[in-house]
Amino acid sequence: MATKIAWRLLAFGLCVPLFLLVATRSSSATVRQKTLHHAGEPSLLLDEKFLASEPRYKRLASLEHFTERTLFGKKGPSANDTLQGDAPDCFLIAAFGAFAHADPQRLKKQFARYDDGTLALDKSGRVRVIFYRRDATGAVHRDLVPITTKLPLDKNGDPLFAKIVDQKLWVAALEKAFVRWHDKINGDAASLFPNGKRGWSRLSGGGASRVFEALSGIPADGHFLEARPDAAAQVVAIIGDALAHKRAVAAGSVSDVPSANARATTLSTPEETVRSPADVRANHAFIVLGTSERDGTPFVQLRDPNGNRHDSAERTGGTFELSLSEFVAFFPWLYVEGNAS
C-alpha cells in the first residue's frame, strides 16, 4: 500500500510541473499574439504562394529565416543600402531608401513587431511586412504580408532584383513583399502601375508617392515643379521641412536630359557652372538626402537607387549633388511623404 502511494505521489509530482509548463507556454503564446504592436487584426493576410513564372526562386544560401541582424545589420537601415536590380522599379527602391533616410527606426517598424520591439514572426518563422491601402470610400486598411527568405536568384546565386549591400536584406525583403501585396490587391486586370503583367515584371514605372502611402497609410504630396514659377524658391523649404519632421522625400527626373541641361543653363546664375548631367538618368526616381549652401549657392543632395554607373563596376556609389537651378531643371517632380497631422 505504501509503495502504491509513493508511486502516485511521484507521478503527481512529475505531472504538475509538466502541466504548469504546458499551461505557461500556452498562456505566453496567447499573450505574445495579443501584444502585436499594431492593434487589431490585419485586413489582409497573404498566404505563402508564389508565381511559377518567377525565375530561379530559391532560398538565399543557408538562410532559413530573416532576423534583425540579417535584415538591418549592425548599423540599421540607410539610404545607402539601396541598389536596384533587374526590375524597372526605381520608384520603389527610391521610396524605400527615402523612407529609411528620413526615419530609420520607423522603416524597421514596417516589419511587424511585438510590443517589446522584437520581430513578430508567424508560426513558420516568416517575417510579416506591413503595407496600407485606401479603398474607394477612403478607409485605410492595414495588410500583413508574410515572406520567406526565398528570392529569385541569378546564375551566381545572388538576388536577381534588389541587391544586397553591406549584407543587409531589408531592401530585397521589402521589394518582395511589395510585389506579392501589389499583385494580391490588384488581381490580373487592374494595377497601380498597369502593364498587364504580374510579379516583378509588373513593376514597370510608377511614382514614389504611391509607395510612400503604402508604407505610411497617409496620402503623399506630389509637387510638379515645372508648373510652379516659384519652384526654385520653394524647393529648399519643402525639402527642409519634410526631413526635419522625418518625412521621406524623392524626386523624379525629366524624360529628356539634354534639353534639361540647356534649361539649367538658362536658369543658372552667371557665377554657376552647369554640371554635366552624367549622374542624372532620364525617367528615373532618386532619393533626396537634403540641401546645403556654399558661397550663397544652394545645393540638393541626391542618391541614385541604381548606384553610380561612373564610379565602379559594382555601382555601389550613386550619391551626388546638384545646384538648386540644376535640380529644378532636371527634376520636374518632387514627392513628399504625407503629414500625419
Phi, psi and omega in degrees: 000314179299325180294319179297318180296318180299316179296320179295318178296320179296316179297317179296320179295327177283324184287324183298309177301321180297316178298316180296322179297313180297316181296319181295315180297319180296316180295318180298318180297321180295316181297314181298323181293325183279343183258026172303133191305319179271113185293152177088159179281145177292150180280340180215127177231108184284149172270172185268075176238141183234160182284133180295340183282348181289128187285142170043060185272102186223165178283143179291113178044234181255018184285111182277318184220151171286143175229172178304317183289316182290332179284312192240000180064199181278331188261355180086175183290149181211156176299333181289351179280349186277132174207105183298143177259221186279347179281141179279061186236046180303324181299324182286311181293322178296318179296318178300313181296321179295321179295316179295323180292320183290320184202088183303322182293324179290324176300319180298331182281358171292342174265117187308140184224159171277171182297338178276002176093352180282154179299133180269086180283150175277184185297338179266005179082018181269139171287156180236124183264139183259127171230158179239144176223151182249129181272183185297336180273353182096356179289141181260132180243139178259126182245139175253128182240106179282142180221147173266183179274007178284135180218154171295125184246154175274184185294342178267000181085012178262154179304135180285331184253237183308128186274165180262123180243132180053033177061025176259134186252004187295325181294313178297322180293315179295318180299314179298315180297320180295319179300313181295315180296316182298317177295318184295314185281342183253346179065201182273334189269310186255156179203150173296330181230075192292130168210013175076012182241172178236169177069203182301327182294344180281338184278068182247088179088147180166176180252143180296336181298324178294324180289320176304317180293323179295329181278327187248338184082006182244130178304134181272165178259130176248118181256116177269100190291329181297334182271002183245111179295339180261020187305312183300324181285334185266334187302311182300318180293318181297312181295314182298316181294317181297309183292329177296330179259019176059041176251135186289149180224134175224166181222147178247131185274169182288165177274343183229094184296316179303319178296322179294327178296320177294320179294323179298324179297320181286333181274337186285158177275163181302332182281344184275147171252121182287121183284158173295140181279025185302328182275352184256112176273144178286149178050052187223149178261142182231152174275132176265119185265336181154190179227162176207176178217135177225126179053038177083357180256121178282146179230155176241128178268136184226159171227132176274118180293351176264010181077183181255116181295344192256353185254334179194160180294332181280351180055042183273353178273226175112358179263131181204178178223155175232150171295159182301320179298317179293319180300313180297326180287320185272342186232096179284343183242134173234122183252128183234130177302142183294157181265123182296331181273000000 
